[in-house]
Amino acid sequence: MFRVLRCFPGITLLALLTLPVQADAGPPKVSFNRDIRPILSRNCFQCHGPDAKHREADLRLDLEAGLKSSSESAIIHPGQPKQSQLFERISSKDPDLMMPPADSGKKLTAEEIKLFRQWIAEGAEWSQHWAYVKPHASPVPQVKNEKWPVNWIDNFVLARLEEQGLHPSPEADKITLIRRLSFDLTGLPPTREEVQAFVNDSSPAAYEKQVDRLLASPHYGERMAMYWLDLVRFADTVGYHGDQDHHISPYRDYVIEAFNRNRPFDQFTREQLAGDLLPDPTLQQTIATGYNRVLQTSHEGGVQRKEYLAIYAADRIRNFSGVWMGATMGCCQCHDHKYDPYTAKDFYSMVAFFADIDEDQHLRRGSDRIPTIREPEIFLYSDEEKQQIADLEAKIKETGEALKKDSDEKARKSLQKKLEQLKKTRAAIDKGAIKTMITVSIKPREIRILPRGNWLDESGPVVEPAIPEFMGTIKTNHDRPTRLDLANWLSSEEGYGPLMARVMANRFWYLFFGRGIAPVLDDFGGQGGPPHYPELLDQLAIKFFQDEWDMKQLVKFIVMSRTYRQSSLETPDQRKADPFNQRLDRQARFRLPAEMIRDNALAVSGLLVTDIGGPSVKPYQPAGYYRHLNFPKRKYVSDKDQRQWRRGVYMHWQRQFLHPMLKAFDAPSREECTAQRPRSNTPIAAMTLLNDPTFIEAARVFAAHVIEKGGSSDRARINYAFSQATSREPEAYEVEVLQSLLNSNRSAFAARTKDAQALTRTGLAASQPDLEAVELAAWTEITRALLNLNEVVTRN
């Protein structure tokens, strides 16, 4: 039977850079989870994994019993590689015997085969997949350099480095540190005054004071919300077909407030998944349930209700499992998972938790209007509007009663006119008020397993709400488990809580180091990568859970570490040996996210409007960009007032036609959960920085400030502009380059001025150019150059 074994084409083994290396110590012990499981998952699990229906040769390699049975025909004999059929097949040169098969186009590398041999020789120790084992505490490692660690994060990192004969990088200079902290915690650059205050503060608590100040900033919530909105695929439009607008911006403001108020993550989870099921939910808890409604929907006439409810269900479980579980349960829509122990039954049992959501009114009342119909929705009134409504409704009631009683025809006409006017005034308040989609629980729909995901096939069994079978059962006080039970299970100690803590701790780490400890942020399954510092990740998860899901406390603990404070400068040897910084012997350097690049330019220029919350805004956008948007056809109209200069987190997010500036810097369309944005480096990005009207206007206003506040000499102004953009003084050669650029621009504009003056004398030009405008134009070229510096758009 083993002869028909087939393996899935895979990728090469993860680099062994994280393995401890000591001179003359021999090869380190092979870890099944770190070294062997990834090879099996990428090459073998598709045919010999969890999916029983498509499993070949009745051989299952993701379980210990499948690898090491007690029978004579076992494919692995611990301690005896040459007697193990698995090793024989993967090392065979015979096309009829070799695994993976020759026609698969894949072949294990010599290093991978060597690892298998060593693993079997060492006893073939098997481990359950790390992501399904609750985090366990490890003793804090002892280190030789006891003065380096600030907290136990540093002990784990330094112990590994010392074991490999390596050293951490020195601490970054103060200017770099405060810029790093400010971008990481608020998404904005520090002001000149903030930089100077930190540089001048020589107290031992100087750094911690900056951390506390930034965590207390209202902009902290905006920065953290940028990431969360990627996860939950927040957007201002429906996505499918006409991609019409819908009402959802108050949900974004709820997220910002939740981070600013440091709402515990378990409560944050509960309110979004099931705020409507809480006893006496508050307005904010009701708004939070907009999470369940922010998925893509179709408003095309004639769509099949059952088809789209099935599409919505699959979308919801893909997102739910990705966000809170770090799992890819969407793969189970049509069949059992190929690499992880989730089944199709698990998938549809999870769908059943959300079967009570009233979400298909738009399918019965479809409309191509802007904004489209997405009921149930609620109005959100200001205190003033609430008072106006109360007064109006009292007058409407009073007038209506008077109309019923009065028999005089003339008086009745007057009362009727008054009543109609009162109702118009009342309707006008609703027309101008903010609305938002919410979740309303109704009688649950029947949920069946759809064979191969086919919504037309009703032959599958009916399922009730349930968590994945291999994870046990869920507690409930109701006839059937609810979304609130699911949310409670996610955060409970006996439920998924410790595993969810690991998923989220890894994401917080990613925000402050550019990469997760486990490299794939939304897949902790077989196709994801094992953590490079598993003990450290477990310790962070345990801390997060035991600190009662305190997000700010975890953030502070990470950024206070000496590991975080390291310089991001890397040597050629570091880059060659460890290009992805898995060893953590330095900090990361990466381009700012799209929204922050825009925010930074606006902040440096002085244009940034820092109001918190409110409806989405529309900055400048190329004319005609929406020309292919139909149902209905529409034209993009940018805001003409101060809203133009608000932060990127408030930008209108059109899924099908994402703002070109956001797109140029790798922001996602938010059709799916995005746990980690790509970082590209393209000419289009550079052209955007140079030519987007927002950046040109920022450069112009920046230049005006430089002329006004930078001093009277070119040198003083160059120093002022440079430090405003980078937080540091320019080097001598940088001053020379900028002075040369300034002079060349002045010469060019002077020549144009001379030509214009000649034209004026001949009557061919209307007036002489304003010389002050010429000077502003020359300095604008300097500020455009500064806003385009790699240092300005990079977090170091």
Buried (B, 14 or more C-beta within 10 A) or exposed (E): EBEEBBBBEBEEBBEBBBBBBEEEEEEBEBBBBBBBBBBBBBBBBBBBBBBEEEBEEEBBBBEBEBBBEEEEEBBBBBEEBEEBBBBBBBBEEEEEBBBBBEEBEBBBEEEBBBBBBBBBBBEBEBEEBBBBBBBEEBEBBEBEEEEBBBBBBBBBBBBBBBBBEBEBBEBBEBBBBBBBBBBBBBBBBBBEEBBBBBBEBEEEEBBBEBBEBBBEBBBBBBBBBBBBBBBBBBBBBBBBBBBBBBBBBBBBBBBBBBBBEBBBBBBBBBBBBBBBBBEEBEEBBBBBBBBBBBBBBBBEEEBEEBBBBBBBBBBBBBBBBBBBBBBBBBBBBBBBBBBBBBBBBBBBBBBBBBBBBBBBBBBEEBBBEBBBBBBBBBEBBEEEBEEBBEEBEEBBEEBBEBBEEEEEEEEBEBBEEBBEEBBEBBEEBEEEBBBBBBBBBEEBBEBBBBBEBEBEEEEBEEBBBBBBEEBEEBEBEEEBBBBBBBBBBBBBEEBBBBBBBBBBBBBBBBBBBBBBBBBBBBBBBBBBBBBBBBBBBBBBBBBBBEBEBBBBBBBBBBBBBBBBBBBBBBEEEBEEBBEBBBBBBBBBBBBBBBBBBBBBBBBBBBBBBBEBBBBBBBBBBEEEBBEEBEBEEBEBEBBEEEBBBBBBBBBBBBBBBBBBBBBBBBBBBBBBBBBBBEEEEEEEBEEBBBEBBBBBBBBBBBBBBBBEEBEEEBBEBBBBBBBBBBBBEBEEEBBEBBBEBBEEBBEBBEEEBEEBEEEBEEEEBEEEBEEEEBBBBBBBBBBBBBBBBEEBBBBB
